Amino acid sequence: MTELQEPERAMAALRKLAQTIKEYNSDTCLDYALVQESRALNDEMEMLAKDALTS
């Protein structure tokens, strides 16, 4: 979704997925960690894009 220029929707989907994994499994499982990693990478990409636009 981020590639389709819908980063807010992508982050909302990742947040919901993380909540679902945590609720039905655990926040210490690999799936949860991978979703959190994706969220962090997406945040970093957004910051880099904003920095590029202001430079």
N, C-alpha and C positions, 0 to 999 in steps of 0.2 A: 504494500500500500504506500510505503514511503516513496518507492520508485514511481508511483502513479500520482505523485504530488499530493498525497493525503497523509502527511505525517501525524496529524492529530488523531485520525481514525486508526492508524497503525498502532500508536501508543495506547489508545483506549483498548484495542483488541489484545495487546500484550498484557495490559493491567488486568483485564478480565481473565485471560488465560492463567496468569500467575495466581490470581485469587482462587480460581477453580482447582488448579493443581494443589495449592496449599490446603484447600478445604477437603478435597477428596483423597489426598495422598499425604504430602508432608512438605514443609519448607526446607527440608534437608535432602531432598531427592535431586537427582541429576536433571530431571525435566524442569523443575523450578529454577535451578541454577542457570540452565540454558536460556530460559525466558528472561531472567534478570540480566544476564549477559547481553542479550539482544537489546533490551531496553537501554542499557548503559551505552552500547555501541551506537544506537540510534540517537541518543542524547548528544554524544560526542560529535557525530556527523552533523547534526543540526547546528551545534556551536561552531564547527569549522566552516560550514556554509555561511553562517551569519558573519563570521570574521572575514571571510573572503569578500563578501559584499561590501563591508565597511572599509576595506583596505584599498 
